[in-house]
Amino acid sequence: MQNGANYQELSRRYGFAPKLESASRLTQLVARQDSDVDEIVKVINKDPALRDRLLRVANPDAENAAEYSIETVEEALMRNGVGCAMVLAMSTPLALALIKTAQTMLSVKMEMIDRNLAEPLENEHLLGTIGFSGKVAGAVYLRMNLASARMVAAEILGMNPEEMADVNEIRDVVGELLNIMTGNFKSNLCDASLDCKLQPPEVKLSTDSQSPVVPGGGLERMAFRTDKAQIFVDVTANPWNSED
């Protein structure tokens, strides 16, 4: 993901920073015992996408920016902490990885949407989980209803969705999708000096739509859609994990 015209094109098209510069700089600052909050604020303010997402998280009940009660990065950090900003910065390349994977593997355009506007998951759905550990520890959770999972698997295998009757086969394909997506994510974290190792993915049927938060970490919840499928992605991470 770090080179080639495709990455730069996707970065411009979807408004993501081409590198994890914000996460890298935030990591350097918070690792210092004498880190200055003003410096952290400056880093966030220089990244408009990160700043906007931080303010959205700090105003969970607001439908738009006009309804924000917390309007500055300083206020948002007081409410949610630097850890929240770190997780948001780290989730940016994860979102880009999913969008790029959808384009390359499914040949479809995928867009990020407001999680609150997405159709909620109901009843049984497919849950893919992959953990990571090292200087940063956490997990990525990918959820799809069975219809979306069947469509995605069929597109990847070049089959008709009606032919995808084997749930185990669908699980295997979703696991590979999760592997590719988080592999790109891991590469970006390593570029930000947040070295980590990925665990094998686990894909299963589930009725629980809540994602456990890693101890000492934060949680970012995202939603994406194509013209035929909807995907939910949660990332929880502790960027101050002691394990090297």
Backbone bond lengths (Angstrom), bond angles and torsions (degrees), N, CA, C in turn:
res aa  C-N    CA-C-N  psi(-1)  N-CA   C-N-CA  omega(-1)  CA-C   N-CA-C  phi
1 M - - - 1.443 - - 1.518 112.79 -
2 Q 1.304 117.78 -11.12 1.444 118.77 -172.86 1.517 113.49 -88.58
3 N 1.314 118.87 -7.03 1.451 117.86 -178.40 1.511 109.67 -138.54
4 G 1.352 114.79 171.86 1.449 118.96 175.80 1.507 112.87 92.18
5 A 1.329 114.11 157.19 1.463 119.69 -177.17 1.517 111.89 -67.52
6 N 1.337 118.18 -31.49 1.456 119.93 -177.40 1.522 111.54 -59.39
7 Y 1.324 116.48 -43.51 1.460 119.61 -178.49 1.521 110.33 -63.79
8 Q 1.328 116.84 -47.49 1.452 119.99 -178.86 1.524 111.09 -63.06
9 E 1.327 116.20 -39.34 1.469 119.73 179.42 1.516 111.09 -63.48
10 L 1.351 116.67 -45.25 1.455 120.46 179.32 1.526 111.09 -65.68
11 S 1.321 116.25 -36.71 1.464 119.80 178.68 1.512 110.61 -59.59
12 R 1.340 116.03 -44.78 1.465 119.69 -179.63 1.529 110.81 -70.47
13 R 1.324 116.04 -42.84 1.462 119.83 -174.06 1.512 111.88 -65.14
14 Y 1.339 116.83 -41.68 1.456 119.63 -174.36 1.526 113.71 -102.61
15 G 1.341 117.41 2.52 1.451 120.07 172.88 1.507 115.49 75.97
16 F 1.346 117.73 22.01 1.447 120.36 177.76 1.526 110.14 -95.08
17 A 1.332 115.83 148.77 1.456 119.30 174.50 1.516 108.86 -67.23
18 P 1.355 119.59 140.26 1.453 121.66 -176.96 1.515 113.74 -69.03
19 K 1.328 118.62 -17.48 1.453 121.22 178.06 1.523 109.40 -138.48
20 L 1.340 115.67 166.96 1.453 120.74 -179.47 1.525 110.52 -84.99
21 E 1.323 117.66 49.82 1.456 120.57 -174.69 1.519 111.73 -64.79
22 S 1.319 117.47 -40.06 1.456 120.43 -179.35 1.520 111.06 -63.90
23 A 1.328 117.11 -46.02 1.465 120.51 179.47 1.516 110.75 -64.10
24 S 1.339 116.70 -40.55 1.456 120.46 179.41 1.517 111.34 -62.38
25 R 1.331 116.26 -46.47 1.460 120.23 -179.29 1.518 111.34 -68.43
26 L 1.329 117.32 -40.28 1.459 119.88 177.55 1.526 111.27 -62.56
27 T 1.346 115.67 -39.74 1.464 120.12 178.58 1.516 110.65 -60.23
28 Q 1.321 116.65 -44.74 1.463 120.83 179.63 1.529 111.27 -61.88
29 L 1.337 116.18 -41.43 1.457 120.10 -177.23 1.519 112.42 -69.49
30 V 1.337 117.01 -47.57 1.465 119.04 -175.04 1.524 111.60 -72.71
31 A 1.342 117.34 -18.68 1.463 120.49 177.87 1.528 111.41 -74.38
32 R 1.335 116.07 -19.80 1.461 120.58 179.26 1.521 110.48 -82.64
33 Q 1.324 116.52 134.37 1.461 120.09 179.55 1.528 111.60 -67.85
34 D 1.334 115.74 -26.09 1.458 119.17 -178.51 1.526 111.80 -103.06
35 S 1.330 116.29 24.88 1.461 119.58 -177.60 1.525 110.61 -60.04
36 D 1.316 115.05 140.61 1.456 122.79 -177.19 1.531 109.19 -99.51
37 V 1.329 115.59 127.65 1.460 119.69 179.88 1.525 110.46 -59.00
38 D 1.326 116.49 -35.31 1.464 119.90 -179.65 1.527 111.02 -61.70
39 E 1.340 117.37 -35.79 1.459 120.82 178.16 1.526 110.41 -66.67
40 I 1.331 115.80 -40.72 1.464 120.53 178.75 1.523 110.27 -63.19
41 V 1.324 115.51 -42.17 1.464 120.51 178.60 1.528 110.63 -61.28
42 K 1.329 116.90 -40.76 1.467 120.77 -179.69 1.520 111.10 -63.15
43 V 1.338 117.19 -41.79 1.463 120.83 179.04 1.522 110.52 -60.44
44 I 1.324 116.63 -44.90 1.464 120.61 -178.35 1.523 110.97 -68.01
45 N 1.319 116.73 -40.70 1.466 119.98 -179.12 1.528 112.30 -66.76
46 K 1.334 117.01 -23.39 1.461 120.54 178.40 1.526 112.37 -80.38
47 D 1.338 116.26 -8.83 1.468 122.00 179.23 1.531 107.37 -115.38
48 P 1.347 118.35 90.40 1.466 121.00 -174.76 1.526 113.68 -55.18
49 A 1.332 117.28 -39.15 1.467 119.82 -179.17 1.521 110.75 -65.20
50 L 1.336 116.47 -43.60 1.464 120.47 179.16 1.523 110.50 -65.82
51 R 1.317 116.86 -41.93 1.464 120.87 179.39 1.534 110.55 -61.10
52 D 1.329 116.98 -45.41 1.458 120.30 -178.67 1.520 111.62 -63.62
53 R 1.320 116.47 -41.46 1.471 119.99 -178.90 1.525 110.71 -68.38
54 L 1.346 116.58 -37.82 1.458 120.12 178.45 1.528 110.80 -63.01
55 L 1.326 116.61 -41.69 1.461 120.21 178.94 1.528 111.29 -68.17
56 R 1.340 116.99 -35.48 1.474 119.45 177.13 1.517 110.66 -63.61
57 V 1.330 116.25 -42.63 1.468 120.37 179.80 1.524 110.58 -66.35
58 A 1.324 116.83 -35.61 1.467 120.87 -179.04 1.521 112.71 -74.46
59 N 1.329 116.53 -13.23 1.469 121.89 178.91 1.531 109.37 -124.84
60 P 1.317 117.62 66.21 1.466 120.95 -171.91 1.519 115.33 -63.13
61 D 1.332 117.32 -24.37 1.464 119.85 -176.77 1.529 113.36 -94.37
62 A 1.327 117.02 -4.93 1.471 120.47 -177.78 1.521 110.63 -83.08
63 E 1.309 116.24 138.53 1.460 120.98 178.40 1.522 111.81 -85.83
64 N 1.326 117.71 -22.71 1.459 121.61 177.57 1.524 108.88 -156.02
65 A 1.353 115.87 173.65 1.460 120.81 -175.04 1.529 112.61 -61.72
66 A 1.320 117.57 -27.40 1.458 120.30 -179.07 1.530 111.87 -65.78
67 E 1.334 116.93 -20.44 1.454 121.00 -178.50 1.528 112.76 -98.11
68 Y 1.335 117.77 5.66 1.467 120.41 -178.33 1.523 110.71 -66.50
69 S 1.309 116.67 131.66 1.463 121.74 170.71 1.525 109.98 -93.46
70 I 1.329 116.36 -25.94 1.463 122.44 174.31 1.522 106.79 -105.38
71 E 1.328 116.65 114.58 1.465 120.76 -168.79 1.515 114.00 -115.03
72 T 1.315 119.13 -8.22 1.459 121.01 -177.87 1.516 110.86 -122.46
73 V 1.326 115.47 158.06 1.460 120.85 177.91 1.525 110.37 -62.39
74 E 1.339 116.69 -38.92 1.467 120.39 179.45 1.529 110.80 -57.81
75 E 1.326 116.34 -46.16 1.463 120.49 -179.61 1.523 111.04 -65.84
76 A 1.327 116.18 -39.07 1.467 120.50 179.90 1.526 111.29 -64.86
77 L 1.333 116.58 -39.61 1.467 120.05 178.55 1.524 110.72 -67.70
78 M 1.317 117.10 -36.47 1.468 119.84 177.48 1.522 110.76 -64.03
79 R 1.312 115.85 -34.49 1.472 119.60 -178.28 1.526 112.10 -81.64
80 N 1.331 116.89 -45.26 1.464 120.22 -172.19 1.528 114.93 -108.07
81 G 1.333 117.99 -17.78 1.452 120.32 178.71 1.521 113.35 87.68
82 V 1.337 114.99 162.39 1.463 121.04 179.54 1.530 110.73 -66.07
83 G 1.325 116.56 -31.30 1.461 120.05 -179.61 1.513 112.43 -58.03
84 C 1.327 116.75 -37.78 1.460 121.34 177.89 1.524 110.31 -62.24
85 A 1.349 116.59 -44.60 1.463 120.61 178.93 1.520 111.04 -62.17
86 M 1.350 116.81 -37.69 1.461 120.73 178.90 1.526 111.00 -63.54
87 V 1.327 116.66 -44.94 1.464 120.30 -179.25 1.521 110.48 -64.74
88 L 1.322 117.11 -39.84 1.459 120.54 178.20 1.526 110.75 -63.33
89 A 1.332 116.90 -42.47 1.466 120.42 178.49 1.522 111.11 -64.18
90 M 1.326 116.81 -36.72 1.457 120.93 -179.59 1.524 112.18 -73.30
91 S 1.335 117.03 -29.96 1.463 119.31 -177.08 1.524 112.63 -76.25
92 T 1.336 117.24 -17.17 1.462 120.06 179.02 1.526 111.89 -58.32
93 P 1.345 119.61 -51.13 1.471 118.40 178.73 1.522 113.27 -67.33
94 L 1.332 117.24 -24.54 1.461 119.43 176.26 1.521 110.24 -66.75
95 A 1.337 115.91 -42.58 1.462 120.32 177.08 1.528 110.58 -62.41
96 L 1.322 116.22 -43.89 1.458 120.22 179.40 1.523 111.32 -64.28
97 A 1.330 116.24 -36.77 1.465 120.20 178.96 1.522 111.08 -62.82
98 L 1.333 117.00 -41.40 1.463 120.19 179.20 1.525 110.52 -66.65
99 I 1.335 116.47 -42.62 1.459 120.37 179.97 1.528 110.55 -62.60
100 K 1.324 115.76 -43.28 1.466 119.14 179.58 1.525 111.15 -67.48
101 T 1.329 116.64 -40.98 1.463 120.41 179.39 1.520 110.83 -62.28
102 A 1.326 116.80 -40.25 1.462 120.45 177.97 1.523 110.46 -62.85
103 Q 1.315 116.55 -39.40 1.459 119.71 -178.96 1.531 111.39 -68.88
104 T 1.332 116.67 -41.34 1.463 119.74 -175.83 1.529 112.81 -81.33
105 M 1.327 117.65 -38.29 1.466 120.53 -176.27 1.524 112.81 -91.30
106 L 1.349 116.66 -32.19 1.465 119.62 -175.85 1.513 112.67 -108.55
107 S 1.335 116.23 -11.68 1.470 121.41 -176.67 1.519 111.51 55.28
108 V 1.328 115.27 39.13 1.464 120.35 178.75 1.520 109.29 -130.97
109 K 1.315 115.26 155.04 1.451 120.94 175.40 1.518 108.80 -86.71
110 M 1.312 115.55 127.81 1.454 121.06 177.63 1.524 108.22 -116.82
111 E 1.320 116.88 139.33 1.455 120.73 -179.80 1.512 110.59 -126.27
112 M 1.325 115.32 148.06 1.457 120.13 174.16 1.526 108.24 -80.70
113 I 1.321 116.11 138.51 1.456 121.18 179.53 1.528 109.68 -127.11
114 D 1.305 115.85 162.67 1.456 121.33 176.24 1.521 108.78 -62.43
115 R 1.321 116.30 124.79 1.463 120.54 -177.58 1.530 110.99 -57.06
116 N 1.317 116.79 -35.19 1.463 120.33 -177.97 1.527 112.66 -70.61
117 L 1.335 116.80 -18.87 1.459 120.74 -179.74 1.522 112.71 -94.97
118 A 1.334 116.74 -7.64 1.467 120.52 -179.04 1.529 110.35 -75.86
119 E 1.315 115.35 150.76 1.464 119.72 175.17 1.524 108.71 -69.16
120 P 1.311 118.72 123.65 1.474 120.45 -175.47 1.518 111.97 -66.59
121 L 1.323 114.15 150.60 1.463 119.35 174.91 1.520 108.82 -73.02
122 E 1.295 115.58 135.48 1.449 120.24 178.85 1.522 109.51 -127.82
123 N 1.313 114.77 143.48 1.463 121.71 177.97 1.528 110.96 60.27
124 E 1.315 116.37 -145.46 1.465 121.36 -174.26 1.529 111.37 -78.13
125 H 1.320 115.96 138.03 1.458 121.65 178.57 1.528 109.37 -144.49
126 L 1.318 115.89 172.84 1.455 121.10 179.95 1.525 108.98 -93.66
127 L 1.312 116.53 129.30 1.465 122.93 -178.97 1.526 109.39 -121.24
128 G 1.328 115.31 121.91 1.457 121.09 174.77 1.518 109.06 -110.39
129 T 1.320 117.07 131.92 1.457 121.75 -178.21 1.521 109.77 -129.31
130 I 1.322 116.07 136.36 1.453 120.70 174.14 1.522 107.84 -140.80
131 G 1.320 116.24 126.01 1.454 121.06 -179.16 1.521 111.32 -96.80
132 F 1.318 115.89 161.59 1.457 120.74 174.61 1.519 108.96 -142.70
133 S 1.324 116.21 149.63 1.461 120.56 -177.54 1.518 109.51 -146.35
134 G 1.305 115.46 157.74 1.459 122.42 -177.19 1.514 108.23 145.03
135 K 1.337 117.04 -135.32 1.460 119.70 175.77 1.525 111.20 -66.67
136 V 1.305 115.29 -25.77 1.456 120.75 172.47 1.518 107.45 -125.87
137 A 1.327 117.33 136.51 1.457 121.47 -177.97 1.510 109.98 -124.81
138 G 1.309 116.45 146.59 1.459 119.28 178.94 1.505 111.76 169.69
139 A 1.319 115.40 -155.62 1.458 120.85 -178.27 1.518 109.58 -157.32
140 V 1.323 114.87 154.15 1.457 122.74 173.93 1.519 107.52 -115.63
141 Y 1.330 116.20 132.17 1.457 121.93 178.68 1.529 108.61 -117.53
142 L 1.308 116.82 127.60 1.462 122.59 178.29 1.522 108.35 -119.49
143 R 1.333 116.19 126.59 1.465 120.80 -177.53 1.520 111.11 -127.12
144 M 1.327 116.01 140.69 1.462 122.94 174.27 1.517 108.54 -145.72
145 N 1.333 116.01 146.05 1.458 116.47 170.17 1.529 107.75 -70.64
146 L 1.302 117.22 166.35 1.465 120.58 -172.23 1.528 111.98 -64.64
147 A 1.328 117.20 -33.05 1.466 120.08 179.12 1.526 110.49 -65.89
148 S 1.329 117.28 -43.67 1.463 120.75 178.44 1.520 110.89 -66.40
149 A 1.337 116.77 -42.43 1.462 120.49 179.90 1.530 111.12 -63.08
150 R 1.314 116.53 -39.00 1.468 120.75 178.71 1.523 110.76 -65.34
151 M 1.337 116.45 -40.42 1.456 120.46 179.81 1.529 110.88 -66.22
152 V 1.330 116.02 -45.07 1.470 120.79 -179.79 1.521 110.84 -61.96
153 A 1.323 116.56 -45.96 1.458 120.31 179.78 1.522 111.42 -62.59
154 A 1.320 116.29 -41.20 1.463 120.48 -179.70 1.524 110.98 -64.32
155 E 1.337 117.30 -41.29 1.462 121.42 179.32 1.520 110.61 -62.81
156 I 1.318 117.20 -43.42 1.459 121.24 -178.79 1.523 111.48 -65.46
157 L 1.345 116.65 -38.13 1.467 120.98 -177.51 1.524 112.57 -89.92
158 G 1.333 117.47 -3.56 1.456 119.93 -179.00 1.514 113.24 69.44
159 M 1.319 116.69 37.48 1.456 121.89 -178.54 1.528 109.23 -121.41
160 N 1.331 115.41 170.42 1.452 120.89 172.72 1.531 108.97 -83.71
161 P 1.329 117.75 142.15 1.472 119.68 -179.97 1.526 112.64 -54.36
162 E 1.344 116.96 -33.21 1.463 120.10 -179.36 1.529 111.96 -63.63
163 E 1.333 115.93 -23.76 1.465 120.31 179.85 1.526 112.71 -80.71
164 M 1.350 116.39 -13.23 1.459 120.62 -176.76 1.526 110.25 -90.52
165 A 1.323 115.74 73.05 1.461 120.34 -178.59 1.526 112.37 -93.79
166 D 1.335 116.47 -18.90 1.458 121.36 -176.92 1.535 109.60 -85.19
167 V 1.331 116.35 110.50 1.468 120.49 -179.05 1.522 111.25 -63.01
168 N 1.335 117.25 -34.86 1.464 120.05 179.66 1.522 111.28 -63.77
169 E 1.331 117.03 -38.49 1.459 120.82 177.69 1.530 110.41 -65.57
170 I 1.325 116.51 -40.52 1.462 120.97 177.47 1.521 109.86 -62.69
171 R 1.319 117.25 -42.12 1.456 121.51 178.81 1.519 111.19 -60.72
172 D 1.316 117.45 -41.88 1.463 120.80 -179.60 1.531 111.30 -62.85
173 V 1.323 116.39 -41.94 1.467 120.35 -178.76 1.520 110.53 -68.38
174 V 1.320 117.33 -42.13 1.463 120.94 178.22 1.530 110.26 -63.61
175 G 1.321 116.83 -36.68 1.457 120.40 176.70 1.515 111.90 -62.38
176 E 1.328 117.02 -39.00 1.462 120.82 177.83 1.532 110.27 -68.28
177 L 1.316 117.04 -39.83 1.464 120.65 176.26 1.525 110.22 -59.58
178 L 1.315 116.42 -43.87 1.461 121.60 179.20 1.523 110.74 -64.47
179 N 1.328 116.96 -39.58 1.464 121.62 178.51 1.523 111.49 -60.22
180 I 1.324 116.28 -46.69 1.466 120.89 -178.00 1.526 110.53 -66.39
181 M 1.326 116.01 -44.50 1.455 120.62 -178.14 1.530 111.28 -62.24
182 T 1.320 117.25 -48.25 1.455 120.07 -177.28 1.528 111.63 -75.30
183 G 1.332 117.70 -22.81 1.459 119.95 174.47 1.521 110.54 -63.97
184 N 1.329 116.19 -42.34 1.461 120.55 175.49 1.531 110.70 -65.26
185 F 1.314 115.91 -39.67 1.461 121.49 178.17 1.526 110.75 -61.01
186 K 1.329 116.44 -45.39 1.464 121.69 179.37 1.528 110.80 -60.04
187 S 1.322 117.06 -41.35 1.460 120.95 179.18 1.517 111.01 -58.66
188 N 1.327 116.44 -41.91 1.458 120.71 179.14 1.529 111.83 -67.51
189 L 1.329 117.37 -39.49 1.454 119.85 178.15 1.524 110.92 -63.80
190 C 1.320 116.90 -40.98 1.463 120.43 178.79 1.524 110.58 -63.37
191 D 1.331 116.81 -36.91 1.459 120.33 177.02 1.520 111.85 -63.16
192 A 1.337 116.69 -25.04 1.457 121.61 179.02 1.530 111.45 -95.13
193 S 1.334 116.24 17.24 1.471 122.78 179.92 1.521 111.83 64.60
194 L 1.328 116.90 26.70 1.458 122.19 175.22 1.525 108.29 -110.80
195 D 1.327 115.90 65.58 1.466 121.36 -175.83 1.523 110.92 -61.71
196 C 1.324 115.82 137.74 1.452 120.15 178.63 1.523 110.03 -155.56
197 K 1.316 115.65 165.77 1.460 122.60 177.60 1.522 109.09 -118.87
198 L 1.328 115.80 140.93 1.458 120.74 179.24 1.518 110.71 -89.21
199 Q 1.314 116.12 143.68 1.451 122.63 173.10 1.527 109.70 -92.39
200 P 1.321 118.26 159.97 1.471 119.56 177.12 1.524 110.76 -60.36
201 P 1.324 117.88 142.66 1.473 120.00 -179.90 1.518 111.68 -72.95
202 E 1.317 114.60 150.76 1.462 121.89 174.42 1.515 107.99 -124.14
203 V 1.324 116.70 126.73 1.468 120.91 -179.81 1.522 108.11 -124.93
204 K 1.326 116.09 129.46 1.456 120.28 -177.19 1.518 110.22 -152.09
205 L 1.314 116.47 167.93 1.453 122.22 172.29 1.525 108.52 -82.82
206 S 1.316 116.66 139.96 1.457 120.68 -176.61 1.526 110.20 -148.69
207 T 1.319 115.48 155.53 1.469 121.52 173.15 1.524 110.84 -113.74
208 D 1.334 117.00 -0.73 1.458 122.55 -177.66 1.529 109.45 -96.71
209 S 1.316 117.31 119.46 1.460 121.03 -178.77 1.521 113.09 -99.62
210 Q 1.329 117.19 7.91 1.457 121.23 178.82 1.523 110.87 -95.61
211 S 1.332 116.38 134.58 1.459 121.28 -178.92 1.527 109.87 -101.73
212 P 1.340 118.14 124.93 1.465 120.23 177.82 1.525 110.84 -63.67
213 V 1.323 116.58 141.20 1.454 122.00 178.77 1.525 108.85 -93.97
214 V 1.333 116.64 131.49 1.452 120.93 179.89 1.531 109.00 -64.10
215 P 1.340 118.90 140.38 1.474 120.62 -179.20 1.533 112.24 -53.55
216 G 1.316 115.63 130.87 1.460 120.90 178.43 1.510 114.49 79.02
217 G 1.326 117.50 5.20 1.459 120.77 -175.59 1.505 113.89 -114.88
218 G 1.317 115.19 -171.05 1.455 122.62 178.35 1.505 110.65 -125.10
219 L 1.317 116.77 178.02 1.458 121.79 -176.90 1.523 110.08 -136.00
220 E 1.318 116.19 132.07 1.457 122.39 173.02 1.515 107.99 -117.99
221 R 1.348 116.98 129.53 1.458 122.02 -178.19 1.524 108.92 -115.10
222 M 1.331 116.14 126.53 1.453 121.81 -176.20 1.522 110.38 -128.63
223 A 1.319 115.53 159.15 1.466 121.30 176.99 1.522 108.57 -137.49
224 F 1.334 115.82 143.70 1.457 122.63 -178.89 1.522 108.72 -136.07
225 R 1.338 115.46 157.71 1.451 118.01 177.14 1.523 110.63 -150.18
226 T 1.319 113.58 152.13 1.450 122.56 167.65 1.525 105.67 -114.93
227 D 1.319 117.05 -171.47 1.464 118.30 177.99 1.520 112.47 -72.04
228 K 1.367 117.08 -12.95 1.458 119.60 -176.48 1.525 114.15 -126.13
229 A 1.311 117.32 -11.33 1.467 119.24 -173.43 1.518 111.27 -141.03
230 Q 1.317 114.91 158.01 1.454 122.81 176.27 1.527 107.95 -131.32
231 I 1.322 116.01 132.48 1.457 121.43 -176.54 1.522 109.43 -127.88
232 F 1.317 115.88 134.00 1.456 122.28 175.29 1.520 108.89 -107.09
233 V 1.318 116.37 134.29 1.462 121.46 179.10 1.521 108.69 -131.77
234 D 1.338 115.62 125.14 1.456 121.94 173.72 1.523 108.59 -115.34
235 V 1.320 116.48 141.28 1.460 120.39 173.91 1.517 108.25 -129.58
236 T 1.317 115.90 127.53 1.458 121.64 174.16 1.518 107.11 -117.86
237 A 1.328 116.38 137.51 1.469 119.35 -175.70 1.517 111.01 -152.55
238 N 1.319 114.74 145.09 1.458 123.20 170.68 1.518 106.68 -115.14
239 P 1.348 118.12 101.79 1.465 120.34 -176.90 1.519 114.05 -77.14
240 W 1.334 116.86 3.50 1.468 119.43 178.97 1.524 109.95 -117.60
241 N 1.317 117.29 29.68 1.444 120.53 179.04 1.526 109.91 -61.56
242 S 1.320 117.48 141.39 1.469 121.08 -175.36 1.515 112.97 -82.71
243 E 1.328 118.18 -15.30 1.475 121.23 -176.83 1.527 110.53 -74.22
244 D 1.328 117.55 134.32 1.465 122.18 177.14 1.511 109.83 -106.16
